[in-house]
Amino acid sequence: MKTLWTASGWAAAAALLAFLAAFGASSSDALHRWDDLLVEKYSQWSQREVPSDIVVIGIDSRSLAELNSWPWPRRHHARVLDFLRDASARHAFVDIDFSSSSNAQDDALLAAAFARWNRQQVILPLFLQATSGSKPGFP
């Protein structure tokens, strides 16, 4: 009698069984609990001392109320960058969405403030936004 199960047949059956087991486990709460536990343990094991010379400057509700607008004119961000530079800050991470329109004078003030910094000292996030009719993804 001819053997029905070849090596490739066994491999396909094993792959299907592994897929079904993984699919079943991924939809169960048990796997999510294990995942949460592993993430928590990893966070505990990977903790390290944070340098004490880091300062976070945030935009809070009081700041928003004082300037009474959002987005803020770019001249305000330029003043903050100049203040940090004059205070001998070594780096500035600027996490502000500048995609809204502005006026040419404010744009020039912000560009000049960035230009006064060394390029390696200022960190800006990457922000991708699809325009109408364009495909999502990287340019």
C-alpha positions in Angstrom: 0.0 0.0 0.0 1.2 3.4 -0.9 2.0 5.9 1.9 -0.4 8.8 2.0 1.6 11.0 4.2 4.8 12.3 2.7 7.2 14.6 4.5 5.6 17.7 2.9 2.2 16.4 3.9 3.3 16.1 7.5 4.9 19.6 7.4 1.7 21.1 6.0 -0.4 19.4 8.7 2.0 20.6 11.4 1.9 24.1 10.0 -1.9 24.1 9.9 -2.1 22.7 13.5 0.4 25.4 14.7 -1.7 28.1 13.0 -4.9 26.9 14.5 -3.3 26.7 18.0 -1.9 30.2 17.7 -5.2 31.5 16.4 -7.1 29.9 19.2 -4.6 31.2 21.8 -4.6 34.7 20.5 -8.3 35.0 21.0 -8.2 33.8 24.5 -7.8 35.9 27.6 -5.1 33.5 29.0 -2.7 34.6 26.3 -3.4 38.3 26.9 -2.8 37.8 30.7 0.5 36.2 30.0 1.4 39.0 27.6 0.5 41.6 30.2 2.6 39.8 32.8 5.6 39.5 30.5 5.4 43.2 29.6 5.2 44.1 33.3 8.2 41.9 34.2 10.2 43.3 31.3 9.5 46.8 32.4 10.6 46.0 35.9 13.8 44.3 34.7 14.7 47.0 32.2 14.3 50.0 34.6 17.3 52.3 34.6 18.1 55.6 36.3 17.0 58.6 34.3 19.4 61.5 34.2 18.3 64.3 36.6 19.2 67.1 34.2 16.2 66.4 31.9 13.5 69.1 32.0 10.1 68.7 30.3 8.4 71.8 29.2 4.7 71.0 28.6 1.8 72.9 27.3 -0.9 72.8 29.9 -4.4 74.2 30.2 -3.1 77.3 32.1 -0.7 78.1 29.2 -3.5 77.6 26.7 -5.7 79.9 28.7 -3.1 82.6 29.0 -2.3 82.8 25.3 -6.0 82.1 24.4 -5.4 80.3 21.1 -4.3 77.1 19.6 -2.2 76.5 17.7 0.1 79.0 19.2 1.9 81.5 16.8 5.3 80.0 16.0 7.0 83.1 17.5 6.1 81.6 20.9 7.9 78.4 20.1 10.9 80.4 18.8 11.1 82.2 22.1 11.1 78.9 24.0 13.9 77.6 21.8 15.9 80.7 22.3 15.3 80.6 26.1 16.5 77.0 26.2 19.6 77.7 24.2 20.4 80.8 26.3 20.0 78.5 29.4 22.7 76.2 27.9 20.4 73.3 27.2 22.3 70.5 25.4 19.3 69.2 23.5 15.7 70.1 22.7 13.1 67.6 21.6 10.2 69.6 20.0 7.0 67.5 19.7 4.7 70.0 18.2 2.5 69.6 15.1 3.5 72.5 12.9 1.3 71.3 9.9 -1.3 74.1 10.4 -0.9 77.3 8.4 1.1 80.2 9.8 2.2 83.6 8.7 5.6 84.3 7.0 7.0 86.3 9.9 6.3 83.7 12.5 7.7 81.0 10.1 10.9 83.0 9.7 11.2 83.5 13.5 10.9 79.8 14.2 13.3 78.9 11.4 15.8 81.4 12.7 15.5 79.9 16.2 16.1 76.4 14.9 19.1 77.7 12.9 20.7 79.0 16.1 21.0 75.4 17.4 23.4 72.8 16.2 21.6 70.3 14.1 22.4 67.4 16.4 20.9 69.2 19.4 17.4 69.6 18.1 15.2 66.5 17.7 12.0 66.8 15.7 9.4 64.0 15.3 8.3 62.7 11.9 4.7 63.5 11.1 3.1 62.0 8.0 -0.3 63.1 7.0 -2.1 61.9 3.8 -3.6 64.6 1.7 -7.0 64.1 0.1 -6.7 61.7 -2.8 -3.2 60.4 -1.8 -2.3 56.9 -0.8 -1.2 56.5 2.9 2.4 55.6 3.5 5.8 57.0 3.3 6.6 59.5 0.5 
